[in-house]
Amino acid sequence: MNAIATEHVFLTAAFYKFVDLPDFQELKPPLLAFCEAHHVKGMILLAREGINSTIAGAPADVQAVLAYLRADPRLADLEHKESYADEPPFHRMKVRLKKEIVTMGVEGISPVHMAGTYVKPQDWNDLISDPDVVLIDTRNDYEVEIGTFEGAINPDIQTFSQLSAWVEKAQALEAVNGRKPKVAMFCTGGIRCEKSTALMRTHGFDEVFHLQGGILKYLEQIPPEKSLWRGECFVFDERTSVGHGLVPGKMGICRSCRDPLAEGMIDSPLFELGVSCPRCHATTSEEHKQRARERQKQFVLAKARGQVHLGEPQKQKNIAALLPQDAPVLYSFRRCPYAMRARMALLAAGIRCEIREVALAQKPQSMLDVSPKGTVPVLVLKDAVLEQSLDIVLWALRQHDPQSWLPADSQVQTEQLALIGQCDGEFKHHLDRYKYPQRYQLNDGVADREAGAVFLLQLNQLLTRNLFLSGQTWGLADAAIAPFVRQFAHTDPGWFSAQAWAKLQQWLSDFENSARYQQCMHKYKVWYPDHKPVAFPPV
């Protein structure tokens, strides 16, 4: 590999592991931030059952991400497969949360405990040459079309979740003289085989084998002259396919449906570069095709100019114009109710700032330097640092208050601040224990739910007299309290909707469907020190 590495720029690493990750949701923000900081692109899927990924970038950066993952004891033995390319296989980085890292849709399948027997690539030929072995390709039909093992059965499925139904009806798997056949299964990297062999064992197949490391490991280790592989292997990145030695193949890909272009497809009158292929031409509208033509045109222009993305320079120019050198910097976390109220006030005041989305598990040192308390929001001004959300709200509205959120009457303002104080004090105390009972060593949060409901009943009564908590128009009290009521309601939506709080429920629904809510809840990527400035409100 070292010899190859000196000739190519981009290292691709494919890896997966079935392992119990109950905290998989919390793993996402810091992992995404780490990948982006190292300019690594690709896709990482996280689920309770484990991790599945293909990433690419400079070799040192990819290795840094792998080391980051292996620092977690549960992933310490994570294995990966490597290949190299001259062009970037991916153009963006995504970390997604899933119910399954590979979707089968069958309850009770546990690859950790039920998977079949591994067969190393060097022993695979002997196994599949046995006439008593049923060899099954577990991949989708378009993958099988461009390459498979000699003698393999194609289940002709469009998605992996259809494999279970095929297994139940497959004649090739029927018992002979009361004995079920031996079964060998394979897929691209091995992950689908672990689930598919576990599935076979639930159907009573005792002798089930799968190719360790999948097709990719076989092509990496077995020379062409000894290979029983025919064709190329489809991969889910810009390479489209690879051959022996994991050398990128010559197979193209349809930019519309993302399926590989089998031999002869580009000569079809239904093929249009970047727009359609014979597989998808009839399934896309003319409007869709027209958008694809414009996208292809921009792609060609950007490539001719040496740009990665046509709109990026103009976008950065627009952001720079919206963010003067002394623009405030807001450290924020999208779902935090304190940060939410601060963003709403800045939005209402028309104050643009640089927003830095924080991963709570990996707080940036620049934020801790100005605010050692380590909680969001934090607003850094030219001559001051505001560390409390209500201070940010009041500062913003005192700069500019075009919607009259701040009451002109001092007595009314005092009453609203007192109501906010109840929210931030006793109600927040019960909200935390209701939402996170284990954090406070409680069996459940029912008692705190009932205690918090007292404040919600009070809000409902206020809303029977006025349209809003602030009076006849949305104002300070509404913006400061709504994020916390939202968090309470979403802890158990069924329970909340069953309560006799019609006015409060309508008020919350109107808030969550408002334009201000949509703008303040715009999704930002986790900020890292070398990221370009990002404006709030969104451009």
TAZI-V183910 format. One line per field, one symbol per residue. phi: phi as a letter, one per 40 degrees, with the letter a starting at -180 (. if undefined). psi: psi as a letter, one per 30 degrees, with the letter a starting at -180 (. if undefined). burial: # if it has 9 or more other C-alpha atoms within 8 Angstrom, else .. A space follows every 10 residues. Layout:
phi->???
psi->???
burial->???
//
This chain:
phi->.ccccccbcb cbbbaaacac bcbdccccdc cccccccbfc bhbbbbadci baabbaicdc cccccccccc ccdcbdbdca bbabacbccb babbbbcbcb cacbgbcgcb dcbbccccbc dcbcdccccc cccccbcccc dcccdciacd gccccfbcac cccdccdcbc ccbccbfgbc ccbbbaacbh cccccccccc cccgccbbba ccggdccccc bccdcbcbcb gbbcbcaccg abbcgfcdcc ccbccccgcc ccdgcccccc cbdgbabdcb dcbbcccccc cccccccccc cccccgbcad ccdccccccc ccbcdbccbb cabdcccccc cccccccccg ccacbbcbcc cacccccccc accgbccbbc ccbabbbbcc ccdcccccca bcbfcccccc cccccccccc ccccccccdc cccccbcccb fbcabccccc cccccccccc cccccbcbcc hcbcadcccc bdcccdcccc cadccccccc bdccccdccc ccbccccccc bdcbcccbdc ccdbcbcdc
psi->eeeeefflek kkkkllkjkj ifgeeffeee eeeeeefghk lakkkklefa kklkllakee eeeeeeeeef fkffgegkll kklllflkfl flkkjkklek fjjegkkgjj fefflakkkl effeeeeffk ffkjkkjgll efeeefklkk gkkjfhlflf ffeeeeeffk efgkkkhgkk lkkkllaeff efeeeeeeee efggjejkll jkfaeeeefe fklefgkgkk alkklhaffe llakggkkag klkkfefgll jlkfeffkff kkkfellfef effkleeeee eeeeeeeeee eeeefgkeke feeeeeeeee efjlegklkj klkefkeeee eeeeeeeefg jklkkjkkjf fikkeeefef iffglllkjj leglkjfkee eeeeeeffek ifghekkeke eeeeeeeeee eeefceeeee eefeeieefg hkelgeefee effeeeeeee eeffflflff bflkaeeeef eeeeeeeeef eieeeefflh heeeeeeeee efgleeeeef gkkklkkleg llkkkklk.
burial->....#..### #########. #..#...### ########.# ########## #########. ##.##...## ....##.#.. #.###..### ..#####..# #..#....## #..###..## #..##.##.. ..######## ####.###.. .#.##.#..# .###.##... ..#......# ########## ########## #...#..### ########## ###....... .####...## ####.####. #.####...# ##..##.#.. ##.#####.# #.......#. .##.##.##. ###......# .......### ..#...#### ####.##### #########. .########. ..##..##.. #....##### #...###.#. ###..##... #...###... .##..##.## .###.##### #######... .#..#..##. ##..###.## .##..##### #..####### #########. .....#.... ..###.##.. #.....#### #....###.. ...####..
//
